[in-house]
Amino acid sequence: MEGAWAALALTLKVAGWATLINLVLGVAVGWWLARARLRGRDVIDALLTLPMVLPPTVLGYYLLVLIGKRGAIGGWLHSTFGINLIFTWQGAVIAATIVAFPLIFKSARAAFEAVDPQLEQAARVLGLGEMAVFFRVTLPLAWRGVLAGALLAFARATGEFGATLMVAGSIPGKTQTLAVAVYEAVQAGQDDVANFLVLVTSVTCVAVLLAAGWLAPGRVAADTGRSRR
């Protein structure tokens, strides 16, 4: 059972880092696509959403090609800095980040598109710069959707299996996350460990989904409307 707690701690670490990275990238890209007026915007959106529909093993293969020792990025990192991302928890973070990115990106884009552009324009007329408009007007109005997406991304990163297994492997205490540990426990016939891990994962994901549902902009608006009646 000690290995189960180690897998839980590693999973929270990986999912936490993946969510923080996605929070920055997803908000930036979501805001850009929500406000950009350019050709091919739908194509860019489709490419960024691709990790949501591709099999995790396919994503894992792409990552091996990119960040492996013979890959374009991984080879450069290894030869220049001696950094190896394969079979490390950092590699698991990269895999979880890519798999969970569409969830926060789509939520952030929808939240920013729901913000009235006239409010942003009014802030500009009052003398605020673009950064001030974003942090004082746009983001405060869209934060519920962004946070809901972040919670969904955290839940997805917590349950990631295929890409993580291919990139980080299953080294107990180092790269073995909850999902991988469940697989290993079932294969080894350790039903008590598997049941514990499944219970922890299920409770965590249900709690996150309930929180994300409560933070959804539509749900908040409906609750507010009922309270005014």
C-alpha positions in Angstrom: 0.0 0.0 0.0 3.0 2.3 0.4 3.5 2.3 -3.4 -0.1 3.4 -3.7 0.5 6.5 -1.7 3.6 7.2 -3.7 1.6 6.9 -6.9 -1.0 9.3 -5.5 1.6 11.9 -4.5 3.2 11.7 -8.0 -0.1 11.9 -9.8 -1.0 15.1 -7.9 2.4 16.5 -8.6 2.2 15.8 -12.3 -1.5 16.9 -12.6 -0.7 20.1 -10.7 2.2 21.1 -12.9 0.3 20.2 -16.0 -2.7 22.3 -14.9 -0.5 25.3 -14.1 1.2 25.1 -17.5 -2.1 24.7 -19.2 -3.6 27.6 -17.3 -1.0 30.0 -18.8 -1.1 28.5 -22.3 -4.8 27.8 -22.4 -5.8 31.3 -21.3 -3.3 33.0 -23.7 -4.4 31.0 -26.7 -8.1 31.0 -25.8 -8.1 34.8 -25.5 -6.1 35.2 -28.7 -8.6 33.0 -30.7 -11.6 34.6 -29.1 -10.5 38.1 -30.2 -8.5 37.3 -33.4 -10.1 37.9 -36.8 -8.0 35.9 -39.2 -8.5 33.3 -41.8 -8.0 29.7 -40.8 -9.1 30.3 -37.2 -11.2 27.2 -37.3 -8.3 25.1 -38.6 -6.1 26.3 -35.7 -8.9 25.5 -33.2 -9.2 22.0 -34.7 -5.5 21.4 -34.4 -5.4 22.6 -30.8 -8.4 20.4 -30.0 -6.8 17.3 -31.6 -5.4 15.8 -28.4 -8.9 15.4 -27.1 -9.9 13.0 -29.9 -6.6 11.3 -30.8 -5.8 8.0 -29.0 -3.4 8.6 -26.1 -0.9 6.1 -27.5 -0.8 8.1 -30.8 0.0 11.2 -28.7 2.6 9.2 -26.8 4.2 8.2 -30.1 4.4 11.8 -31.3 6.0 12.8 -28.0 8.6 10.0 -28.3 9.4 11.3 -31.8 9.8 14.9 -30.6 11.4 14.6 -27.1 13.2 11.3 -27.4 17.0 11.2 -27.6 16.7 10.9 -31.3 13.9 13.5 -31.6 14.2 17.1 -32.8 13.7 18.6 -29.4 14.8 15.8 -27.2 18.0 15.2 -29.2 18.9 18.9 -28.9 18.2 19.0 -25.1 20.3 15.9 -24.6 23.3 17.0 -26.7 23.3 20.6 -25.4 22.3 20.3 -21.8 22.4 16.6 -21.0 18.6 16.6 -20.3 16.6 13.4 -20.9 12.8 13.7 -20.6 12.0 10.1 -21.4 11.2 7.9 -18.3 11.1 11.0 -16.0 8.3 12.7 -14.1 8.9 15.8 -16.2 8.1 13.7 -19.3 4.8 12.6 -17.6 4.0 16.3 -17.0 4.5 17.0 -20.7 2.2 14.2 -21.7 -0.4 15.2 -19.2 -0.2 18.8 -20.3 -0.8 18.0 -24.0 -3.6 15.6 -23.3 -5.4 18.0 -21.0 -4.8 21.3 -22.9 -8.0 21.2 -25.1 -10.2 21.2 -22.0 -8.9 24.5 -20.6 -8.4 26.0 -24.0 -12.0 25.4 -25.1 -13.4 26.6 -21.8 -11.2 29.7 -21.8 -12.1 30.6 -25.4 -15.8 30.2 -24.7 -15.6 32.3 -21.5 -13.7 35.1 -23.3 -16.2 35.1 -26.2 -19.0 35.6 -23.7 -17.5 38.8 -22.4 -19.1 41.9 -24.0 -16.5 43.7 -26.2 -18.2 47.0 -25.4 -17.0 46.7 -21.8 -13.5 46.3 -23.0 -13.8 49.2 -25.4 -15.2 51.4 -22.6 -12.1 50.6 -20.5 -9.9 51.6 -23.4 -11.8 54.9 -23.7 -11.1 55.5 -20.0 -7.4 55.2 -20.7 -6.5 51.6 -19.8 -3.9 49.8 -21.8 -4.4 46.3 -23.3 -2.8 44.5 -20.4 -4.9 46.5 -17.9 -8.1 45.8 -19.9 -7.3 42.1 -19.8 -6.5 41.8 -16.1 -9.1 44.3 -14.8 -12.0 43.7 -17.2 -11.8 40.6 -19.4 -10.3 38.1 -17.0 -12.5 39.0 -14.0 -15.6 38.5 -16.2 -14.4 35.2 -17.6 -12.7 33.7 -14.5 -15.4 31.2 -13.8 -15.2 29.6 -17.2 -11.4 29.6 -17.0 -11.4 28.0 -13.6 -13.9 25.4 -14.7 -11.6 24.5 -17.6 -8.6 24.3 -15.2 -10.5 21.8 -13.0 -11.5 19.7 -15.9 -7.8 19.7 -17.1 -6.7 18.7 -13.7 -9.1 15.8 -13.7 -8.0 14.7 -17.1 -4.3 14.9 -16.2 -5.0 12.9 -13.1 -6.5 10.0 -15.1 -4.0 10.1 -18.0 -2.6 6.7 -18.9 -1.6 5.9 -22.5 0.7 8.8 -23.4 2.2 8.9 -19.9 3.0 5.1 -20.0 4.7 5.5 -23.4 6.7 8.6 -22.4 7.4 8.1 -18.7 7.0 4.4 -18.3 6.1 2.7 -15.0 8.9 3.2 -12.5 7.5 2.9 -8.9 8.1 6.0 -6.9 9.5 7.9 -9.9 7.1 7.8 -12.9 4.3 5.5 -11.8 1.1 7.5 -11.7 -2.3 6.4 -10.3 -3.7 5.2 -13.7 -0.5 3.3 -14.4 -0.4 1.9 -10.9 -4.0 0.6 -11.3 -3.0 -1.2 -14.4 0.1 -2.7 -12.8 -1.9 -3.8 -9.7 -4.5 -5.6 -11.8 -1.8 -7.3 -13.8 -0.1 -8.5 -10.6 -3.4 -9.6 -9.0 -3.3 -7.1 -6.2 -7.0 -6.4 -6.0 -6.8 -4.6 -2.7 -4.3 -2.0 -4.0 -6.3 -1.7 -7.3 -9.6 -1.1 -5.4 -8.0 1.6 -3.2 -6.4 3.4 -6.2 -9.7 3.2 -8.2 -11.6 4.6 -5.2 -9.2 7.5 -4.7 -9.2 8.3 -8.4 -13.0 8.1 -8.7 -13.6 10.3 -5.6 -11.1 12.9 -6.9 -12.6 13.1 -10.4 -16.2 13.3 -9.1 -15.3 16.1 -6.8 -13.6 18.0 -9.5 -16.4 17.5 -12.0 -19.0 18.8 -9.4 -16.9 21.9 -8.8 -16.4 22.5 -12.5 -20.2 22.1 -13.1 -20.9 24.6 -10.4 -18.5 27.1 -11.8 -19.9 26.8 -15.4 -21.1 30.3 -16.5 -24.5 29.0 -17.6 -25.1 27.3 -14.3 -24.1 30.4 -12.3 -26.4 32.6 -14.5 -29.3 30.2 -13.9 -28.7 30.1 -10.2 -28.5 33.9 -10.0 -31.7 34.3 -12.0 -33.6 31.9 -9.7 -32.3 33.8 -6.6 -33.7 37.1 -7.9 -37.3 35.7 -8.4 
